[in-house]
Amino acid sequence: MKYRNGFVSNSSSTAFILDMSNSDTEKWLKDNNNSFNQVHTLADHKGYSRCTAYDCGKTLKDYAEGWLNEMGKYIDYPWDIGNNFGSWILSHIYALGIENAFFMRISDEGMGGDLPYPPKEIVVSEREYH
């Protein structure tokens, strides 16, 4: 698995953190509600796949901690998968507040459905992984 920050392209999955306290984010989520109704939440996905999914709140925190606990067993990976990805999510939960951090993952291969890419203006952080 490989991570890149900043401009991201040609990935198997791209993850985004949005701030739900931002009124532009709230409007974008509301405008795209039908798309979100067609894909699974992280709670619906068992395990740590690259499928398109989204979530927030306690479920997102549990998911990030699960990455640390489960994937952290594989610390010998060159990119330290579990700790980096789980920590990346948790750092935004702590910075934005559990009620404001919104996570969405989009599979470039269409696994798990399709979500629109959020506009750059509302993206707090973005991460790509294979």
N, C-alpha and C positions, 0 to 999 in steps of 0.2 A: 504494500500500500504506500502511496506517495502523497504528500501534502504540498500544496503551493498556496501562498497568500497573495493578495493583490489581484491583478488582472488574471482571470482564470478562463481557460479554454481547453477543448479536447480532453475532457475528463469522463470518467465513468459515473461519477456523482459529484455534485456540487452542493455544499451545505451553506445556508445563510442564517445569520442571526438578525432579527428585526426587533425594534423597540416598540412595543405595543402602546407605550404612553405617547408616542409621536402621532399627532392627528393625521398626518399623511399616511402613515402605516395603517392606522385604523381604517381610513377610507379605502386604501388599496385592498386590504383584507376583505372588507365588506363588499367592494365591487367585484371581487373574485371569489365570493363565497361558493358559487356553484362548482367551481373547479376544486375547491377544497373538500366539498361534499363527495367528490368522486374518487378520492384517494384515502388511504389508510392513515390513521394516526400512528405514532410510535407505539402506543399501547396495543394497537391491533397487530403490529409486527412483532413476532417473537424472535429474539436474537438480534444480531447487529448487521443487518443486510445493507446493501447499497440502494434499495428500492426507494422510490419516491414516497415521502412521508412528511409529516409535520407534527408538532406538538408544542406545548408550553406548560407552565406551572409545575406541579409536583411530578407529573409523569416525565417531563423533560429532565428534571433533576435526577430522578431515579434512573433514567436512561443514561445520562452522563456518568453517574456513579457506577452503573453497571459496566460501562466501558472501562472505567478505572479498575474495577474488580476482576472482570472477566478477561479483557484484552491485556490488562497489565501483567498477566501471567506470561505473556510473550515478549518480555522486555528485550530480548535479544534481537528483535526485529530491527533493521537498520534505522527505521524512522520512529521507533518507540510508539507504536500505534496507540495503544490503550491510554497511556498517560497523556500524550499530546492531545488527542481528540476529545477525550473525556474532560481534561483540564480546560481545553479551549471553550467547550460549552459551559462548564461550571464558572469559568472566569466571567462570562457574560451574564450568567444568572446572578452572580454576586454583584456585578457592576450595575446592572439594570434593575435588579429586584426580581424575585421569582414570578411575580405577577406580570412583569413587563417583557421578559425575554421570550421571544417566539423563534422557534427553530423550524426550518424547512429544508428538506433534502430533495434534490431533483436528480433523477437518474437520466443521464444523457441517452441511455438505450431504451427509455420508455418503460423500464421495469416498475411496476406498481402504479402506473397511471402517469398523467401529465399535469404539471402545475405551470402557471406562467412564471417567468423569471421576474423577480421583483425589480423595480427601478433602482438604479444605483443610489439615488438620493435617500432611500429609506433603509439601505443595507448598512447595518452596524459593522458586520464582519462577514467575510466569505472565505470558504475553504474548499478546496478540491481534493478528492481522493479517488484512487483506483481500487 
